[in-house]
Amino acid sequence: MARLLAFPFARTLRASYRSMACDLPNGPTELDNFNGHLLERASDRDLPLHRQVYALVRRVEREGLAPDLRWLDELSAPTSPSV
């Protein structure tokens, strides 16, 4: 089903730009609207990658860090540091 809907969905994203990259150093992001909502709905289910991404983006927000691809290294590390 996902593969079937992927192409039509991708077409709806044309000519649009959605990114929190500009929001990260300056203020509130939409993180809670996306990952936060997912984690809330998941309740106590194990979603380690989503929880890591959420914690990482919160850290970047809190510390006013600039968006950088190196943050992805933390997510792919075998033992990701506490964020």
C-alpha positions in Angstrom: 0.0 0.0 0.0 2.8 2.4 0.9 4.5 1.9 -2.4 1.2 2.4 -4.2 0.6 5.7 -2.5 4.2 6.9 -2.6 4.2 8.4 -6.1 0.9 10.4 -5.7 2.1 11.7 -2.3 5.5 12.7 -3.7 3.7 14.7 -6.4 1.9 16.8 -3.7 5.2 17.9 -2.3 6.5 19.5 -5.5 7.1 23.2 -5.3 6.9 23.1 -1.6 9.7 23.3 0.9 9.2 22.0 4.4 12.1 22.2 6.8 12.8 23.1 10.4 16.5 23.8 9.5 15.9 27.6 9.7 13.9 27.2 12.9 16.5 25.3 14.8 18.9 28.1 15.8 16.2 30.7 16.2 13.3 29.3 18.1 10.5 26.9 18.3 10.2 24.2 15.7 7.3 22.0 14.6 9.0 19.0 16.2 6.1 18.4 18.6 3.6 18.4 15.7 5.4 15.6 14.0 7.7 13.4 16.2 6.1 14.6 19.4 2.7 13.6 18.3 3.9 10.2 17.1 5.6 9.5 20.4 2.6 10.6 22.3 0.4 8.2 20.3 2.9 5.4 20.6 2.7 5.7 24.4 5.1 3.1 25.8 5.9 1.3 22.5 9.6 1.0 21.7 10.5 3.6 19.0 14.2 4.1 19.6 15.0 6.0 16.5 12.1 8.4 16.9 13.0 9.0 20.5 16.7 9.6 19.6 15.7 12.0 16.8 13.3 13.8 19.1 16.0 14.1 21.9 18.6 15.2 19.4 16.5 18.0 17.8 15.5 19.2 21.3 19.2 19.4 22.2 20.0 21.3 19.1 17.1 23.7 19.9 18.1 24.1 23.5 21.7 24.7 22.8 21.1 26.9 19.8 23.3 24.7 17.6 23.3 25.1 13.8 21.9 22.3 11.7 24.7 20.1 10.5 24.9 16.7 8.9 27.3 15.6 11.7 24.3 15.2 14.0 23.3 12.2 11.9 26.5 10.5 12.9 25.2 10.5 16.5 22.0 8.7 15.4 24.0 6.1 13.5 26.6 5.5 16.2 26.3 2.0 17.8 25.9 3.6 21.3 24.4 7.0 20.7 25.4 9.5 23.4 22.7 10.6 25.7 21.0 13.7 24.2 
